Amino acid sequence: MNLLHANDRPGTYPPSYYAATAPALPPFPVLKGAAKADLCVIGAGYTGLSTALHAAEAGLSVVLVEAQRVGFGASGRNGGQLGSGQRQDQMVLEKMVGLEDARLFWRLGEEAKSFTKNLIARLGLDVGLKPGVAWTGSSRAEVHHLHDYAAHLNARYDYPEIEIPDEAAFRRIIPSPAYRGGIIDRGAAHLHPLKYALGLARAAAAAGVRIFERSEVHHIAQGPKVTIRTGAGDVEADHVVIACNGYLGTLDRRIAARVMPINNFIAATEPLGPEAAKVLGEDIAVADDKFVVNYYRLSEDGRLLFGGGESYGYRFPRDIAAKVRRPMTEIYPHLRDVRIDYAWGGTLAITMKRLPYFARLAPNVLTASGYSGHGLGTATHAGYLMAQAVRGQAEGFDAMARLPNRPFPGGPALRTPFLYAAMSWFSLRDRLGI
């Protein structure tokens, strides 16, 4: 079973708060017959849309093919957090790759964040971009670690954007009994993710990108010219970018061996009115210290958008709202009886090291995916770097391709049971508080 078809109605966005509040974008046509281009991009999430937009702005002819709708996957369903650095913290990266390369990857992560903010401003996108993401600790030890990490970033990476509130100030901002304290990254931000994806699609189309929806790619024939085949048409291109992330399926086994799809879930409550102040005292986003991360923020109309819970099979649970309500009420017990108006799932992709997978699969075939929950800025920047690489300017892409990424044990066939066992163990540790 392919995740493109496992949980959603064909050609339809999930019944999410995002889909209910984003200005509709008329469907793009289905690819029929033969097309030619300098570049063919497969997948219309942040990675593919950014690649297509920046390649077209540089003068290339671009065809973008999407199996469902633009922004259909994780790009239109995620928590909307634009984080700093890489998915792994810098202390972990230093142990993995050494201080010099850790500094390089921090710089590239910061470039991704600022690049995304500047792109939103340049295109004039109305996506509700707001500053501030808090990292919370459930124990004194974790709070001390977060405070030490903030000091580490300031001293070693010249990053003074992290605020360390005292306990009273923290509780005014995040009044949850589940947390003992934390830090606030004022350089990070949050936004409406589907509005952002649709804004990129509009900009790409205006730049001359030929976008085709409901055009699932079934085969890629590599060579000096690459041919991609869909059910009703094909594209011959000088270069191809594979930007499918968690919805790759069996399209390329080399990517599939290193990039694992997992499902994550979000619920949107009814508007909380004055009760919203009992959830967040400031309009920031939050991510906690659990291995299976809980993340949340308030919507513009005062709903709690809460993400929590993961699954590793193809199917979403029957009652997504109940799955999310459990961690939500652990964080905010007073919301036990609050009405949930929207609940949806989505498929993201992770790697063994929780670092993105950039690779040149052939001289004229590039890919980037596996953002592990840190994709909003990284994927946008990845698209720009791949558009540059297609034009022969590959320094940034090649640097990101140096990030360590080994295959999951057993490759695509055994990665799911391996990950399920590992994540079950870590989920148990979260519940036991160890």
Secondary structure as UniProt FT lines:
FT   HELIX           3..6
FT   TURN            10..11
FT   HELIX           17..21
FT   STRAND          33..42
FT   HELIX           46..57
FT   TURN            58..59
FT   STRAND          62..65
FT   TURN            70..71
FT   HELIX           74..76
FT   STRAND          81..82
FT   HELIX           90..97
FT   HELIX           99..123
FT   STRAND          130..137
FT   HELIX           140..157
FT   STRAND          162..163
FT   HELIX           167..173
FT   TURN            177..178
FT   STRAND          181..190
FT   HELIX           193..206
FT   TURN            207..208
FT   STRAND          210..212
FT   STRAND          217..221
FT   STRAND          226..230
FT   STRAND          233..242
FT   HELIX           245..247
FT   TURN            249..250
FT   HELIX           253..256
FT   TURN            257..258
FT   STRAND          260..269
FT   HELIX           273..278
FT   STRAND          285..287
FT   STRAND          295..298
FT   TURN            300..301
FT   STRAND          304..311
FT   HELIX           320..331
FT   HELIX           333..335
FT   TURN            336..337
FT   STRAND          340..350
FT   TURN            352..353
FT   STRAND          357..362
FT   TURN            363..364
FT   STRAND          365..369
FT   TURN            372..373
FT   HELIX           375..390
FT   TURN            391..392
FT   HELIX           395..400
FT   TURN            401..402
FT   TURN            409..410
FT   HELIX           411..432
//
